[in-house]
């Protein structure tokens, strides 16, 4: 077996001092790391402050807080209204948003608007259930206030 001789190795040179470019790169990396850390701390503080704020009332008192009869009505309507072949899963896709909207309408009594059930319920139901009526015909049945 051959032995390694010290003369076969090149001695290591001492490290050269850091160039100005290298110093700038190290300083930039340190500053970026500091900003990232500060941003995460700031985010944690913001989340903590939000927890003490007023509750979000955009969904009224919330779907889960509606009486069982209202929840049942919505569940039936959500199944019956989404029958168009291109939209049968829309009620599930947008479930949270639709429940929020429904809860808001129930809580605010439709924003205080008068009921239109007597004047348009039959026609609106027929159009909503038809696969041949486009959305614009349904949309045009609503007033400007709605």
N, C-alpha and C positions, 0 to 999 in steps of 0.2 A: 504494500500500500504506500502510495506516495504521500509524503508529508508536505504540508503547506509551509512555504517559507515566507517569512515576513517581507522579503524583498519582492515577492510577486504581487503584492498589494500596493496600490497607490494610497499614500496617506491622505486622510481627509483634510480639506482646507477649512479654516474657520469660516463661519457664516459671515457674509457681507452685511453691512448695516442695511436696514430697510430703506428702499427708495421712497421718494416723496409720493409716487403713485401708489405704492403698496400701503404707505401710512394712510393715505386718503381712503383707500378701499377698506382697510380695517376700521377706520373711523366711521365710514358710511354703514358698514355691516353692524357695528355696535349701535349706531343711531337707529337703524331700521329695527333691530331687535328691541330696543327701548320703546319705540313707537308701537310695535305690536303688543308688547306687554302692557303699555299704558292703555291701548285700545281695548284690550280684553278686560282690564280692571274697570275702565269707564263703562263698558257694556254691562258688567255685573252690577255696578252701582245703579245704572239706569233701570235694569230689571228689578232691583230691590225697591227703587222709588215707585215704579209702576204698580207694584203689588199693593202699595198703600193708597193708590188713586181710586176714584169713584169707579164702580163697575160699568162695564160696557153695556149700554141699554139699546144698542142698535137692533137687537133681537127681542125687543120688548122685555118681558120677564123670562124669556127663554122657553123653548118648546117643551122641555121636560117639566116645566112648572105649569103648563096649561092643564086644564081639567081633562080627565080621561076621554070624555065625550068629544072634545075638540081634537085631541090627538087621534082618536079613532076616525073622525070625519076626514081629517087630513090624510091619514093612511089609505082610506078607501078612495078618496079623490086622486091621490098620487098614482094609484094602480089603474083606475078607470080612465084617467085623462091621458096617460102616456101609452097609447095603443098604436100610434102611427108606426109602421114598419121601420122607419129610419130613426125612431126616437124611443123605442120601448125601454131602453135602459137609462134614459135621461133622468128619470126620477131618482134612480140610485146614484148616478154620476154626480148630480147636483143636490143630493139629499140634505146636506148641512145647510146650504144656501137657501133651499126651498123651505126647510123647517124654520130657519131664521126669519124669512119673509113672512111666513104664515103666523108665527108667534108675534111678530111685530104688528101685523094687521089685527090680530085678535086683541092684543094688549092695548093698542091705540084706537081700537074701534074704527079701523081703516082711516086713521088720521082725522076722524070726525066727519068724513064725507057721508052724505046720505046714501042709504042702500039703493041699489039699482036692480035688485032681484026681481021685483014685480014687473019691471019694464023690459028686461032683457035676458033673464035667466034661461028661458026655453031656447031662444035663438042662439045665445052664447054657448049653451051646452051642445046643441046640434053642430055648430061650427067647430067647437073644440074636439068633438068626437069624430068628425069627418076626416078621412085621409085625403080628401080632394080639395079641402079648403086650405089656402095658404095662411100663414101667420098674419099677413097684413090685413086680411079681412077681419080677423079677430081683433087685432090691434086697433083698427078703426072703430070698433064698438065702444071703446073707452073714451071718456071725456078728457079734456085738456088737464083738468085738476088731478085726475087719476094717474 
